[in-house]
Amino acid sequence: MLDESPGPVLHRLMTWLTPFKACFGRRAQGVSLGHYVSGLFSDSPRKSMQAMLARVTAPSSYQTFQHFVTDAPWSAPHMWRVLRAQVPERRGVLILDDTGFPKKGEHSVGVARQYSGTLGKIGNCQVAVTAVLWTGVRAWLVGAALYLPASWTDDPARRLKARIPAGAVFQEKWRLALQLLRQVRAAGLEVTAVVGDAGYGDVTTLRRTLHHLRLPYALGISSTLTVFVGTPAIHPGRVVRGPRHRRPRATLIDPREAPVAVSAVAAALPAAAWRTIRWQHGANPPRRAQCAAVRVTPAQDWGKQRRLAPEIWLVCERPDDDADEKYFFIHLPRRTALAQLVALAHQRWPIEQQYQQLKTELGLDHFEGRTFPGWHHHVVLSAVAYAFLQQERMRREPAITFEAIRAIVQEVFVGLLFAARPRYATWLDEARQLLPLRL
């Protein structure tokens, strides 16, 4: 039930949407913005354009609605910039992740048989790389990019049909993630740390970039990655002056300090190195695991360039539920306590909750169009709607849930719908009069 009249809620929504209208060249597109967002808030279980339009107060034509998302030349990157400027909480951990949008056909832009965490296996899907600002209380979707497999970027016919821009070339997911990180920081959002899974932690260039930016991080890694325990002593190699100024390759002073897999490091740790660490994710039940931490130097740069990476933490985790061991590279000061290391390593947990809300409540993965601009238009509009709901939650903490806030906003639009179509109220009264007769 509403604890205030619908007017103030609607006023706050219109105020929230006002800055975004500067992204559009025509007034009609600003009107369509309100229609689309209200459609995302609707009770339609499927957020296809036709289903949303049926629940919008005084809707435009379907062609106008579709044109706004699929064909209108407004800029999704501009909309993201406005959204990042509007986010009321400006400081937090940045979660880099990707999520799959399962698809049945082969024509949706970017669709391919590829691994999806959503499916837990390889399947036919699109994959979106996302950046989420986690404040410790709320998550804000502050960036998203569609991953385009080479089968799309290298096919001129597919590019033309899906309207993929000329500047969009194949980029690995981690490169897209770094672009989102730069955009977030450029917007003035303060990133206190970066977290991600092994799809990002295994990438040497990404970790090197985070060191260059002086950003703390906690990244999952594969058990096969190799490290030096501590920092090995090396012969740096002497510069030999000559026509090519060749530099001899650096070598280890002690060959016994050869790099080993992180799983081997964990196996060699004494029993005294392991401690039981407990943590809790929001309202979820507490969890615990046997954890150990050791200072290591990742060996990837050494193997290719004979260059030592900075020394960081390797955190090893043995869950109590007999799940596989987990490993993390964590860039925090040498004196950081083990509990703090584990706490940062587990700051990814809000991402799954956020994906569920965006997909279940706002239809993030329901877009049925096939073009590159249309996909990005739908996703940024979903993020704008989500951010408004998060802002409403800030006003009503701590009791109200995300679902309750969405229900409040939806009730406002239901009221407007009945106001715009009085005959609906008449039909509802007639139905109520017939109901006792049927019983």
C-alpha positions, 0 to 999 in steps of 0.5 A, spaced: 500 500 500 502 507 498 504 510 504 503 517 500 499 519 495 501 518 488 502 525 486 509 525 489 512 519 487 510 521 480 513 528 481 519 525 483 519 520 477 518 526 472 524 530 476 528 524 475 527 523 468 528 530 466 535 531 465 535 525 460 531 529 455 537 533 453 539 526 450 534 527 445 533 531 439 525 531 439 520 532 444 516 526 441 522 522 443 522 525 450 515 523 451 517 516 448 522 516 454 516 516 459 512 511 456 518 506 455 520 507 463 513 506 465 512 500 461 518 497 464 515 498 471 508 495 468 506 488 471 507 485 464 511 479 465 514 479 459 517 486 457 517 486 450 515 492 446 508 490 444 506 487 452 509 494 455 505 498 450 499 495 452 500 497 459 502 504 458 497 510 459 495 514 453 500 510 449 503 512 442 502 508 436 506 501 436 511 504 430 513 510 434 514 506 440 518 501 436 522 507 432 524 510 439 528 504 441 530 501 435 531 506 430 531 513 433 538 516 432 539 518 440 546 516 443 546 511 448 553 513 451 550 520 452 544 517 456 550 513 460 554 519 462 547 523 464 546 517 468 553 516 472 552 524 473 545 523 476 547 517 481 546 520 488 551 515 491 558 517 489 563 512 492 564 504 492 567 498 490 566 497 482 564 490 480 566 488 473 562 482 471 558 479 465 551 476 464 548 472 458 541 473 455 539 466 452 536 467 445 533 462 441 534 464 434 541 466 430 539 473 428 539 478 435 546 482 434 552 478 438 548 472 439 552 466 438 554 459 442 558 461 448 559 460 455 554 464 459 554 464 467 546 465 467 546 458 463 552 455 467 554 452 460 555 454 453 549 456 450 546 460 444 546 467 448 548 474 448 553 476 453 553 483 456 559 486 460 557 490 466 560 495 471 556 496 478 558 501 483 556 497 490 556 502 496 555 496 501 548 498 501 546 499 494 548 497 487 548 501 481 548 499 474 553 504 471 555 501 465 554 496 460 557 493 453 555 488 448 560 483 447 561 482 440 564 475 438 569 475 431 563 472 428 559 478 428 565 483 427 568 480 421 562 479 417 560 485 413 553 482 412 551 481 419 554 488 421 550 491 416 544 488 418 545 489 425 547 496 424 554 495 428 557 502 427 564 502 423 568 503 430 565 497 433 571 492 433 572 485 436 574 486 443 575 481 449 570 482 455 576 484 459 577 490 454 570 492 454 570 492 462 576 496 462 573 501 458 567 501 463 572 502 468 575 508 465 568 511 463 566 510 471 572 514 473 571 520 468 564 521 471 567 523 478 565 516 481 570 514 486 572 507 485 575 504 492 576 497 489 575 493 483 572 486 484 571 480 478 571 473 477 577 469 474 575 471 467 578 478 469 583 476 474 586 471 469 588 477 465 595 480 466 594 486 462 587 488 466 591 487 473 597 491 470 592 496 468 589 496 475 596 497 478 598 503 474 591 506 476 593 505 483 586 501 484 586 496 490 582 489 487 580 482 489 580 478 482 578 471 482 583 466 478 584 459 475 588 454 479 593 453 474 596 460 474 603 460 476 606 465 481 613 466 485 612 465 493 614 472 495 619 476 490 624 472 487 631 475 487 634 476 480 640 478 475 637 484 472 641 483 466 646 488 463 645 493 458 650 491 452 651 497 448 651 496 440 647 497 434 641 494 437 642 496 444 640 489 446 638 487 453 640 480 456 634 477 459 634 477 466 635 470 470 633 467 477 639 468 482 636 461 485 633 457 480 629 453 485 625 459 486 621 457 479 614 459 479 608 454 481 601 453 480 597 457 485 593 450 487 600 447 489 602 453 493 595 452 497 597 444 498 604 446 500 601 451 506 602 448 513 596 447 517 597 453 521 596 457 515 589 456 515 584 459 519 576 459 519 573 466 516 566 467 517 562 472 513 555 474 511 552 477 504 546 481 506 540 478 509 543 471 507 545 466 512 552 466 514 558 462 511 564 460 513 571 457 510 578 455 511 582 461 508 589 462 508 593 468 505 600 468 502 604 474 499 606 472 491 608 475 485 604 473 479 609 469 474 605 471 467 610 477 466 616 473 467 615 468 463 614 472 457 618 479 458 622 477 464 619 482 468 617 482 475 610 484 477 608 487 483 607 483 489 600 481 491 596 477 496 594 470 494 588 468 498 586 461 498 579 458 500 576 451 502 569 452 503 566 447 508 561 445 503 566 440 499 566 445 493 572 446 489 577 451 492 577 458 490 583 462 489 584 470 489 589 475 487 588 481 492 592 488 491 591 491 498 597 493 503 602 487 506 599 488 513 592 487 511 588 482 516 586 475 513 578 477 514 579 484 511 582 480 505 576 475 505 571 480 505 573 484 499 574 478 495 566 476 497 564 483 495 561 480 488 555 477 491 550 483 490 551 482 482 547 476 482 542 479 486 542 485 481 541 481 475 535 478 478 532 484 479 534 487 472 531 481 469 525 479 473 523 486 475 525 490 469 526 485 463 533 487 462 534 481 457 527 481 454 529 486 448 527 482 442 530 487 437 536 485 433 540 491 432 546 494 436 543 501 437 536 498 439 540 493 444 544 499 447 538 503 448 534 498 451 539 496 456 541 504 458 533 505 459 533 499 464 538 502 468 535 509 468 529 505 471 533 501 476 536 507 478 530 511 480 527 505 484 534 505 488 533 512 489 526 511 492 529 505 496 534 510 499 528 514 501 524 508 505 530 505 508 531 500 512 524 496 511 522 497 504 524 492 499 526 493 491 519 489 489 515 493 494 518 500 491 517 497 484 510 495 486 509 502 489 511 505 482 507 500 478 501 502 483 502 510 481 501 508 473 495 503 474 492 509 478 494 514 472 491 508 467 484 508 470 484 516 470 486 516 463 481 510 461 475 511 466 471 505 462 476 500 465 473 502 472 466 501 470 468 494 467 472 493 474 465 494 478 461 490 473 466 484 474 466 485 482 458 485 482 458 478 478 464 475 482 459 473 488 454 470 483 459 465 480 461 463 487 
